[in-house]
């Protein structure tokens, strides 16, 4: 085994099954006594996830009393102006946003903020934003330089590619993505650059948009059929909210066509039939985000004082039932450190 592969396996092995802040390399400070019930307005993209559960669990474990006001745009960003108006009317202490598209709609891009439309007067805490820099939310993870901070959930692409190659050689890979989501476009750009540098073919499959400018779920069977004709070693599912919301259908169709799926997020592994992935656990990301909420609400830190963070340990997950259906079992070196699910 070469030294870079050994280093990768050692790192991932040390980070497998990170399910708490302590396990993810974070220590707990003594809680400060909160003097009020804090109102947190949550704007979600596709309903509640394990991230929100982790967020709530952390606050409860710290004895921080909160009133969670949960609103779901259900993938329709046109709902956000009304939600912003409601959050202001309720005089909430914090706005929690899920995903790149929701966060951009709430706070705007750095340097292009419209105070009549975007939130500037209430602290905003984002989570599950793949690349806040590429999305234009921030210039630096050290500080947003505004009333904003948050967490990213995506494992660095280079580690993902090493995880893929630990399973089997990579010569051809396909990716299906939604061009409406800035994070998805950025990931494909990074994959394109990596394919040139690391000498693998990349098939880019764009989800067509309907009359309302939204990605069409009805096109997915045809897109998977197109992918199958190219016979890729893997279908890559990135941090794409549309793909995440349709991950069960995408992975089921891929399995029917005997296409192994690698997922960069947990949902396609837990709720779909992806073969494997290297992911940040949603629950752990939620707890990390809640720690930032504690800093804002209880410790009274300004969001600009809190660096944007991601987890430092990740989980390599293999679905052994899918591996059996594909007759594509992981090598022993992967089994030794992976989390096996069925």
Legacy VTK file of the C-alpha trace (Angstrom):
# vtk DataFile Version 3.0
C-alpha trace
ASCII
DATASET POLYDATA
POINTS 342 float
0.000 0.000 0.000
1.484 3.395 -0.942
2.081 6.035 1.742
-0.716 8.399 0.668
-3.292 5.574 0.705
-2.041 4.413 4.118
-2.280 7.982 5.442
-5.843 8.257 4.110
-6.925 4.988 5.729
-5.373 5.946 9.056
-7.122 9.318 9.010
-10.516 7.928 8.078
-10.208 5.046 10.520
-9.576 7.533 13.290
-12.646 9.503 12.249
-15.143 6.718 11.556
-18.513 6.932 13.279
-18.065 10.445 14.647
-21.406 10.842 16.338
-20.844 13.525 18.957
-18.936 16.750 19.355
-16.504 15.027 21.680
-15.953 12.234 19.177
-15.532 14.812 16.439
-12.701 16.516 18.271
-14.585 19.178 20.247
-14.469 19.786 23.983
-17.245 21.114 26.170
-16.878 24.279 28.207
-18.966 24.718 31.336
-22.393 26.064 30.331
-23.284 29.627 31.157
-26.671 30.122 32.766
-29.144 31.442 30.215
-31.548 34.028 31.586
-34.320 33.713 28.992
-36.038 31.425 26.516
-34.471 32.150 23.155
-36.542 32.233 19.978
-34.876 30.519 17.030
-36.522 30.764 13.623
-35.547 27.784 11.437
-35.889 28.040 7.649
-35.468 24.592 6.093
-35.204 23.551 2.459
-36.777 20.080 2.442
-38.097 19.374 5.914
-36.339 18.448 9.122
-33.194 16.319 9.011
-30.873 14.716 11.548
-29.025 18.038 11.616
-31.994 19.685 13.325
-32.245 16.803 15.789
-28.555 17.148 16.649
-29.034 20.904 17.002
-31.942 20.501 19.433
-30.235 17.718 21.388
-27.138 19.816 21.984
-29.108 22.810 23.268
-31.155 20.576 25.566
-28.007 18.909 26.918
-26.635 22.343 27.760
-29.790 23.426 29.548
-30.480 26.194 27.041
-34.196 26.842 26.740
-35.349 27.648 23.229
-38.551 28.069 21.281
-38.008 26.636 17.812
-40.202 28.145 15.099
-39.808 25.799 12.132
-40.669 26.819 8.584
-40.064 24.673 5.491
-39.802 26.218 2.022
-40.320 22.729 0.543
-37.812 23.587 -2.224
-39.764 26.736 -3.117
-37.576 29.766 -2.425
-40.438 32.148 -3.235
-41.704 31.515 0.311
-38.665 33.101 1.929
-39.689 36.810 1.847
-42.811 35.981 3.891
-40.712 33.948 6.330
-38.266 36.825 6.769
-41.161 39.189 7.454
-42.555 36.775 10.035
-39.176 36.336 11.751
-38.841 40.086 12.115
-42.391 40.454 13.411
-41.734 37.754 16.017
-38.514 39.515 17.067
-36.585 36.255 17.067
-33.112 36.027 18.602
-31.584 33.939 15.824
-32.415 32.722 12.317
-31.188 29.214 11.396
-30.936 28.457 7.684
-30.452 25.053 6.015
-28.550 24.845 2.769
-26.919 27.197 0.296
-30.012 28.316 -1.607
-31.991 29.197 1.512
-29.048 31.000 3.105
-28.356 33.073 -0.007
-32.011 34.060 -0.244
-32.050 35.120 3.409
-28.766 37.034 3.703
-27.663 37.756 0.117
-24.207 37.570 -1.397
-21.301 39.407 0.172
-21.087 42.798 -1.509
-24.585 42.557 -3.005
-26.827 42.753 0.064
-30.230 44.435 -0.209
-31.270 45.478 3.310
-34.911 45.685 2.196
-34.888 42.007 1.207
-32.019 40.396 3.102
-31.620 39.933 6.842
-28.924 42.118 8.391
-30.443 43.016 11.762
-30.873 39.480 13.181
-27.997 37.006 13.677
-28.127 34.274 11.017
-26.607 30.835 11.545
-26.377 28.558 8.507
-25.776 24.833 8.258
-25.249 22.320 5.449
-23.713 24.859 3.095
-21.260 22.996 0.876
-18.942 25.883 -0.019
-19.840 29.223 1.584
-16.916 30.930 -0.177
-17.869 29.738 -3.662
-21.510 30.636 -2.988
-20.483 34.225 -2.265
-21.669 34.178 1.344
-18.218 34.913 2.765
-14.718 35.861 1.664
-12.955 33.988 4.447
-13.905 31.263 6.903
-12.091 33.192 9.615
-14.895 35.773 9.689
-17.976 36.515 7.631
-17.478 40.223 8.431
-21.226 40.475 8.964
-24.100 39.188 11.117
-23.568 35.633 9.870
-21.718 32.426 10.664
-22.315 28.707 10.250
-21.110 25.263 9.311
-20.202 23.338 6.176
-20.899 19.615 5.952
-18.903 18.483 2.927
-15.756 16.388 3.123
-12.919 17.877 1.025
-13.094 16.522 -2.522
-9.570 15.123 -2.470
-10.474 12.914 0.491
-13.641 11.809 -1.292
-11.646 10.733 -4.332
-9.220 8.825 -2.124
-12.218 7.113 -0.493
-13.512 6.096 -3.926
-10.182 4.690 -5.008
-9.854 2.772 -1.745
-12.946 0.817 -2.854
-12.031 0.183 -6.493
-10.056 1.830 -9.340
-11.573 4.968 -10.859
-11.477 5.465 -14.633
-14.947 6.831 -15.425
-17.344 8.727 -13.169
-20.724 10.340 -13.791
-22.330 13.162 -11.828
-25.962 14.313 -11.940
-26.573 17.833 -10.677
-28.961 20.775 -10.508
-27.647 23.980 -12.109
-29.970 26.152 -9.981
-27.928 25.349 -6.872
-24.635 27.294 -6.718
-23.019 24.689 -4.472
-23.740 21.945 -7.022
-22.243 23.956 -9.863
-19.118 24.573 -7.776
-18.718 20.881 -6.936
-18.921 19.951 -10.622
-16.257 22.551 -11.418
-14.015 20.961 -8.795
-14.724 17.474 -10.149
-13.929 18.649 -13.669
-10.580 20.036 -12.548
-9.830 16.870 -10.571
-10.681 14.640 -13.546
-8.044 16.407 -15.636
-5.422 16.323 -12.908
-6.092 12.751 -11.821
-6.824 11.272 -15.256
-10.386 9.976 -15.065
-13.304 10.640 -17.410
-16.182 12.718 -16.056
-19.709 12.519 -17.499
-21.645 15.633 -16.468
-25.425 15.169 -16.526
-27.487 18.296 -15.949
-31.051 17.992 -14.638
-33.396 19.914 -16.993
-35.495 22.745 -15.608
-39.265 23.061 -15.906
-41.335 26.125 -16.719
-40.999 27.403 -13.145
-37.216 27.215 -13.370
-37.025 24.243 -11.015
-35.247 20.953 -11.600
-37.579 18.272 -12.966
-37.730 15.082 -10.919
-39.644 13.445 -13.773
-36.454 13.523 -15.860
-34.467 11.303 -13.483
-35.263 7.892 -15.077
-34.088 9.169 -18.465
-30.946 10.684 -16.943
-30.019 7.454 -15.163
-30.556 5.583 -18.419
-28.135 7.972 -20.116
-25.576 7.443 -17.346
-25.884 3.651 -17.634
-25.024 3.765 -21.339
-21.636 5.274 -20.462
-20.943 2.425 -17.996
-19.223 4.540 -15.315
-17.312 2.998 -12.444
-19.369 5.229 -10.133
-22.221 7.700 -10.131
-21.263 10.588 -7.851
-24.016 12.256 -5.790
-22.790 15.542 -4.387
-24.181 18.003 -1.833
-27.133 18.872 -4.055
-30.419 19.558 -2.250
-32.539 18.489 -5.238
-30.629 15.223 -5.569
-30.819 14.777 -1.801
-34.584 15.201 -1.839
-34.791 12.603 -4.637
-31.938 10.356 -3.480
-34.141 7.326 -2.903
-35.376 7.416 -6.506
-31.940 8.195 -7.963
-30.153 5.421 -6.068
-32.910 2.875 -6.703
-32.790 3.583 -10.442
-28.995 3.411 -10.398
-29.088 0.048 -8.639
-31.561 -1.283 -11.211
-28.998 -0.333 -13.873
-26.185 -1.815 -11.752
-24.438 1.519 -11.314
-22.489 1.837 -8.038
-23.293 5.128 -6.294
-20.867 7.131 -4.163
-22.545 9.760 -1.991
-20.939 12.862 -0.494
-23.842 13.241 1.951
-25.492 10.949 4.448
-29.060 11.049 3.148
-28.449 8.840 0.077
-26.928 6.207 2.356
-29.518 6.303 5.121
-32.644 6.817 3.021
-31.510 5.564 -0.391
-29.459 2.790 -1.920
-26.065 4.374 -2.412
-23.254 1.839 -2.223
-20.904 3.890 -0.076
-19.792 7.371 0.864
-17.471 9.513 2.926
-19.659 11.902 4.872
-20.086 14.283 7.759
-22.846 12.983 9.994
-25.818 15.344 9.887
-26.401 14.948 13.626
-22.793 15.876 14.407
-22.984 18.887 12.072
-26.170 19.900 13.882
-24.437 19.755 17.249
-21.530 21.793 15.940
-23.998 24.389 14.645
-25.768 24.437 18.010
-22.480 25.129 19.755
-22.259 28.276 17.625
-25.836 29.158 18.591
-24.769 28.902 22.221
-21.890 31.287 21.571
-24.246 33.806 19.961
-27.191 33.537 22.347
-25.600 32.788 25.708
-22.025 33.992 25.406
-23.146 37.053 23.418
-20.512 36.728 20.700
-21.195 38.500 17.428
-21.501 36.045 14.502
-18.582 37.791 12.762
-16.398 36.771 15.729
-17.151 33.058 15.168
-15.260 31.321 12.332
-17.171 29.177 9.841
-16.430 25.541 10.681
-16.688 21.997 9.426
-16.126 18.705 11.196
-12.600 17.353 11.342
-13.569 13.675 11.311
-15.719 11.841 8.801
-17.559 8.553 8.402
-16.844 6.017 5.640
-20.141 4.148 5.251
-20.766 1.042 3.130
-24.213 -0.437 2.429
-23.492 -4.161 2.376
-26.950 -5.057 1.034
-26.306 -2.915 -2.032
-22.784 -4.359 -2.326
-24.311 -7.851 -2.417
-26.839 -6.861 -5.104
-24.048 -5.407 -7.230
-21.653 -8.234 -6.366
-19.187 -5.477 -5.557
-17.942 -6.097 -2.044
-15.476 -3.695 -0.431
-11.872 -4.828 -0.065
-10.743 -5.997 3.362
-8.801 -2.800 4.045
-12.065 -0.850 3.704
-14.070 -3.254 5.869
-11.470 -2.829 8.612
-12.379 0.844 9.153
-15.777 1.417 7.495
-19.174 1.546 9.150
-21.244 -1.237 7.626
-24.997 -0.734 7.186
-27.608 -3.017 5.637
LINES 1 343
342 0 1 2 3 4 5 6 7 8 9 10 11 12 13 14 15 16 17 18 19 20 21 22 23 24 25 26 27 28 29 30 31 32 33 34 35 36 37 38 39 40 41 42 43 44 45 46 47 48 49 50 51 52 53 54 55 56 57 58 59 60 61 62 63 64 65 66 67 68 69 70 71 72 73 74 75 76 77 78 79 80 81 82 83 84 85 86 87 88 89 90 91 92 93 94 95 96 97 98 99 100 101 102 103 104 105 106 107 108 109 110 111 112 113 114 115 116 117 118 119 120 121 122 123 124 125 126 127 128 129 130 131 132 133 134 135 136 137 138 139 140 141 142 143 144 145 146 147 148 149 150 151 152 153 154 155 156 157 158 159 160 161 162 163 164 165 166 167 168 169 170 171 172 173 174 175 176 177 178 179 180 181 182 183 184 185 186 187 188 189 190 191 192 193 194 195 196 197 198 199 200 201 202 203 204 205 206 207 208 209 210 211 212 213 214 215 216 217 218 219 220 221 222 223 224 225 226 227 228 229 230 231 232 233 234 235 236 237 238 239 240 241 242 243 244 245 246 247 248 249 250 251 252 253 254 255 256 257 258 259 260 261 262 263 264 265 266 267 268 269 270 271 272 273 274 275 276 277 278 279 280 281 282 283 284 285 286 287 288 289 290 291 292 293 294 295 296 297 298 299 300 301 302 303 304 305 306 307 308 309 310 311 312 313 314 315 316 317 318 319 320 321 322 323 324 325 326 327 328 329 330 331 332 333 334 335 336 337 338 339 340 341
